[in-house]
Amino acid sequence: MERYDAIAAIAEFAAAVRAFDRLKSDLAGPRTAVLAHHELEALIETQGREVLRLLFQGHLDLRARLERERMDRPPTAADGLVRPYRETGHHRALACVFGTVTVERCAWRQKGLSAVRPADAELSLPAGRHSYGLHRLVVREAIRGSYDQAKAAIEDRCGKVLGKRQAERLAAEAARDIDAFYRQRIPLPATADTLLVLQVDGKGIVMRPEALWPATFKAHLTARRTMRTRLAPGEKPHRKRMATLACVFDADPAPRRPHDVIAPPDGRSRTRPPRPGPVAVAKWLPGSVAHPPEHTIAAAFEQAEARDPGHHRTWVVPVDGARHQLDLIHAEAARRRVSGQVLLDIVHVSEYLWTAAHAFHRPGTVEAETWVAAHLTAILHGQAARAATEITAQAEQCRLRGAKREAVDACTGYLTGHLEQLGYDTALAAGWPIATGAIEGACRHLIGDRLDITGARWGLTGAEAILKLRALHDNDNLDQYWTSHLAQEHERLYPNSDQHNYRLTA
């Protein structure tokens, strides 16, 4: 049998050997002696890829020959019925990272029943034309840039093995098991002193009309524009669907003072550098554009409860002040009987203060900066109500009217409306985070850098897949997920196949 295998291998790999000999002869011949190094690289890449493709083809042909000449027992299919009649010569194309190869295998049949092809299960062939190696390459490239860029990068490496629409379909198929993958993962435990931080934010994605929420789509159809060529001030195109992202991470407490967050009006002392804030570790990002915000918020709370089942740790929830978001967070916390420390993002507070400062002082002046620093320092000391009262009194004294008074009222209304979330004195003393930098950065990175590129208009399935795959990659879970995903794919396609010789090739 060993001699037979060796003889068969010589026959099946003859084409690969000839291709390698041609490449070797070309490199040793006079034609390549005058080529520059980059021309040699191109020659070796092109012909070398063909050698690899022929090696792959030779191995498949060898297995096909062995299957034809092997006397196997008739297989039993997933329905429990035997297929007693064998047919040889069934072929299918498989596009892989080396090019396109042909897979030959036997089919076992019974009248009135679907055919069974055992070699498909042994090779764990995909349902479609493209190999799992190509699937993975599509995922890697599609989460980096546009599908056109992904297609071009894959063609440079693999040749013309897929089109843009096929790349979109493969990316969507690759994301189908992400939710199940995270439901099975158990987070690493942390000490009771470690903070558990949750952050939530949303960002709009430009969608095709059929992918919009029904209310947005209706507004898109019924909107009347003042001008034909552009939007007038205050008009909205109604082209976006809101994606919701969440962020869950652990952090050690880092106590600070207000002057560690913002320099006082007279400047910082040079003798003591500002203390750093808490550092995020074990960060996990879920997100969705297909589901409503409460779905993502529930997923974040589920992850947090998995990290702290007994609710022994301090839960800190920095928010940006959006009322709908706050209501959903409070509702989910109440449903799970969690007592979290909700804090308003200090950066959002400072933006309101800067807008109000420009009602009293010219933009870009030292007086405006000093005004903001004084009031923000008071707020960081837990005196937000006093700051709002002083700002209102100053507006009355200056007799502000019109847009300037509206800016001041917006600032004071923001402060007085969120007094419960402005306990920065307690937060700083306890070492809690008081900003939403992690989730703000995630929105820019996961959505802005890929889903919000110029000219992109998304379908719902494609946007959801890319968002989840980018979050998976950012969580550094892509390799583990891919092994799990291939196992799930094999189970779906070959539920009762013999797996004792099956090995995942992730």
ChimeraX attribute file (.defattr): number of C-alpha atoms within 10 A of each C-alpha:
attribute: neighborCount
match mode: 1-to-1
recipient: residues
	/A:1	6
	/A:2	7
	/A:3	8
	/A:4	10
	/A:5	12
	/A:6	11
	/A:7	11
	/A:8	17
	/A:9	16
	/A:10	14
	/A:11	13
	/A:12	21
	/A:13	18
	/A:14	14
	/A:15	16
	/A:16	19
	/A:17	15
	/A:18	13
	/A:19	18
	/A:20	18
	/A:21	13
	/A:22	14
	/A:23	19
	/A:24	12
	/A:25	12
	/A:26	15
	/A:27	16
	/A:28	11
	/A:29	10
	/A:30	10
	/A:31	9
	/A:32	15
	/A:33	11
	/A:34	9
	/A:35	13
	/A:36	9
	/A:37	10
	/A:38	9
	/A:39	12
	/A:40	15
	/A:41	12
	/A:42	11
	/A:43	17
	/A:44	17
	/A:45	15
	/A:46	16
	/A:47	15
	/A:48	17
	/A:49	18
	/A:50	21
	/A:51	23
	/A:52	17
	/A:53	20
	/A:54	25
	/A:55	20
	/A:56	20
	/A:57	20
	/A:58	23
	/A:59	16
	/A:60	19
	/A:61	22
	/A:62	20
	/A:63	19
	/A:64	20
	/A:65	17
	/A:66	15
	/A:67	17
	/A:68	17
	/A:69	8
	/A:70	9
	/A:71	8
	/A:72	9
	/A:73	9
	/A:74	15
	/A:75	19
	/A:76	16
	/A:77	20
	/A:78	12
	/A:79	9
	/A:80	9
	/A:81	11
	/A:82	17
	/A:83	20
	/A:84	13
	/A:85	13
	/A:86	17
	/A:87	13
	/A:88	14
	/A:89	12
	/A:90	12
	/A:91	11
	/A:92	12
	/A:93	13
	/A:94	18
	/A:95	20
	/A:96	21
	/A:97	23
	/A:98	21
	/A:99	21
	/A:100	22
	/A:101	18
	/A:102	15
	/A:103	21
	/A:104	22
	/A:105	23
	/A:106	21
	/A:107	19
	/A:108	21
	/A:109	19
	/A:110	14
	/A:111	9
	/A:112	6
	/A:113	13
	/A:114	13
	/A:115	17
	/A:116	21
	/A:117	18
	/A:118	21
	/A:119	17
	/A:120	19
	/A:121	20
	/A:122	16
	/A:123	16
	/A:124	24
	/A:125	19
	/A:126	17
	/A:127	12
	/A:128	12
	/A:129	16
	/A:130	21
	/A:131	18
	/A:132	22
	/A:133	14
	/A:134	21
	/A:135	19
	/A:136	19
	/A:137	19
	/A:138	24
	/A:139	25
	/A:140	17
	/A:141	20
	/A:142	24
	/A:143	23
	/A:144	14
	/A:145	14
	/A:146	16
	/A:147	20
	/A:148	14
	/A:149	14
	/A:150	23
	/A:151	23
	/A:152	17
	/A:153	16
	/A:154	20
	/A:155	16
	/A:156	12
	/A:157	14
	/A:158	23
	/A:159	19
	/A:160	14
	/A:161	19
	/A:162	19
	/A:163	15
	/A:164	15
	/A:165	12
	/A:166	16
	/A:167	24
	/A:168	21
	/A:169	15
	/A:170	23
	/A:171	26
	/A:172	19
	/A:173	17
	/A:174	22
	/A:175	22
	/A:176	16
	/A:177	16
	/A:178	18
	/A:179	12
	/A:180	12
	/A:181	16
	/A:182	16
	/A:183	12
	/A:184	8
	/A:185	10
	/A:186	10
	/A:187	15
	/A:188	8
	/A:189	9
	/A:190	14
	/A:191	11
	/A:192	12
	/A:193	12
	/A:194	15
	/A:195	22
	/A:196	25
	/A:197	22
	/A:198	29
	/A:199	25
	/A:200	28
	/A:201	22
	/A:202	21
	/A:203	17
	/A:204	17
	/A:205	22
	/A:206	23
	/A:207	21
	/A:208	16
	/A:209	20
	/A:210	11
	/A:211	20
	/A:212	23
	/A:213	17
	/A:214	11
	/A:215	10
	/A:216	17
	/A:217	19
	/A:218	13
	/A:219	15
	/A:220	17
	/A:221	11
	/A:222	9
	/A:223	13
	/A:224	11
	/A:225	13
	/A:226	11
	/A:227	8
	/A:228	8
	/A:229	7
	/A:230	10
	/A:231	12
	/A:232	11
	/A:233	7
	/A:234	5
	/A:235	12
	/A:236	13
	/A:237	14
	/A:238	18
	/A:239	19
	/A:240	22
	/A:241	23
	/A:242	20
	/A:243	23
	/A:244	24
	/A:245	27
	/A:246	26
	/A:247	25
	/A:248	25
	/A:249	20
	/A:250	22
	/A:251	21
	/A:252	18
	/A:253	20
	/A:254	17
	/A:255	18
	/A:256	20
	/A:257	18
	/A:258	20
	/A:259	18
	/A:260	17
	/A:261	18
	/A:262	16
	/A:263	17
	/A:264	17
	/A:265	17
	/A:266	9
	/A:267	11
	/A:268	14
	/A:269	11
	/A:270	7
	/A:271	6
	/A:272	8
	/A:273	9
	/A:274	17
	/A:275	13
	/A:276	12
	/A:277	20
	/A:278	18
	/A:279	12
	/A:280	16
	/A:281	11
	/A:282	11
	/A:283	16
	/A:284	21
	/A:285	26
	/A:286	23
	/A:287	31
	/A:288	22
	/A:289	23
	/A:290	19
	/A:291	13
	/A:292	13
	/A:293	23
	/A:294	16
	/A:295	14
	/A:296	22
	/A:297	26
	/A:298	18
	/A:299	19
	/A:300	23
	/A:301	20
	/A:302	16
	/A:303	24
	/A:304	22
	/A:305	16
	/A:306	17
	/A:307	20
	/A:308	19
	/A:309	11
	/A:310	9
	/A:311	17
	/A:312	11
	/A:313	17
	/A:314	18
	/A:315	21
	/A:316	20
	/A:317	25
	/A:318	25
	/A:319	25
	/A:320	20
	/A:321	17
	/A:322	11
	/A:323	11
	/A:324	9
	/A:325	19
	/A:326	16
	/A:327	12
	/A:328	16
	/A:329	24
	/A:330	15
	/A:331	14
	/A:332	17
	/A:333	16
	/A:334	12
	/A:335	9
	/A:336	13
	/A:337	10
	/A:338	15
	/A:339	13
	/A:340	20
	/A:341	17
	/A:342	21
	/A:343	25
	/A:344	24
	/A:345	21
	/A:346	21
	/A:347	14
	/A:348	16
	/A:349	18
	/A:350	17
	/A:351	13
	/A:352	18
	/A:353	25
	/A:354	21
	/A:355	18
	/A:356	25
	/A:357	24
	/A:358	20
	/A:359	20
	/A:360	18
	/A:361	14
	/A:362	11
	/A:363	14
	/A:364	9
	/A:365	10
	/A:366	12
	/A:367	16
	/A:368	20
	/A:369	16
	/A:370	17
	/A:371	18
	/A:372	23
	/A:373	22
	/A:374	16
	/A:375	22
	/A:376	25
	/A:377	21
	/A:378	18
	/A:379	24
	/A:380	23
	/A:381	18
	/A:382	19
	/A:383	18
	/A:384	23
	/A:385	17
	/A:386	14
	/A:387	20
	/A:388	21
	/A:389	14
	/A:390	14
	/A:391	19
	/A:392	18
	/A:393	12
	/A:394	14
	/A:395	19
	/A:396	12
	/A:397	9
	/A:398	12
	/A:399	10
	/A:400	16
	/A:401	13
	/A:402	7
	/A:403	10
	/A:404	18
	/A:405	19
	/A:406	14
	/A:407	21
	/A:408	27
	/A:409	17
	/A:410	15
	/A:411	24
	/A:412	22
	/A:413	13
	/A:414	17
	/A:415	23
	/A:416	16
	/A:417	12
	/A:418	16
	/A:419	15
	/A:420	12
	/A:421	17
	/A:422	25
	/A:423	21
	/A:424	25
	/A:425	17
	/A:426	14
	/A:427	22
	/A:428	22
	/A:429	14
	/A:430	13
	/A:431	19
	/A:432	28
	/A:433	27
	/A:434	25
	/A:435	20
	/A:436	23
	/A:437	14
	/A:438	18
	/A:439	23
	/A:440	19
	/A:441	12
	/A:442	20
	/A:443	22
	/A:444	14
	/A:445	16
	/A:446	24
	/A:447	24
	/A:448	15
	/A:449	15
	/A:450	20
	/A:451	26
	/A:452	18
	/A:453	14
	/A:454	9
	/A:455	8
	/A:456	14
	/A:457	18
	/A:458	21
	/A:459	15
	/A:460	16
	/A:461	17
	/A:462	17
	/A:463	25
	/A:464	20
	/A:465	26
	/A:466	25
	/A:467	23
	/A:468	23
	/A:469	26
	/A:470	24
	/A:471	24
	/A:472	22
	/A:473	18
	/A:474	16
	/A:475	14
	/A:476	13
	/A:477	15
	/A:478	20
	/A:479	13
	/A:480	12
	/A:481	21
	/A:482	21
	/A:483	13
	/A:484	17
	/A:485	22
	/A:486	19
	/A:487	17
	/A:488	16
	/A:489	19
	/A:490	21
	/A:491	15
	/A:492	11
	/A:493	15
	/A:494	19
	/A:495	14
	/A:496	15
	/A:497	19
	/A:498	11
	/A:499	14
	/A:500	7
	/A:501	7
	/A:502	14
	/A:503	11
	/A:504	12
	/A:505	11
	/A:506	15
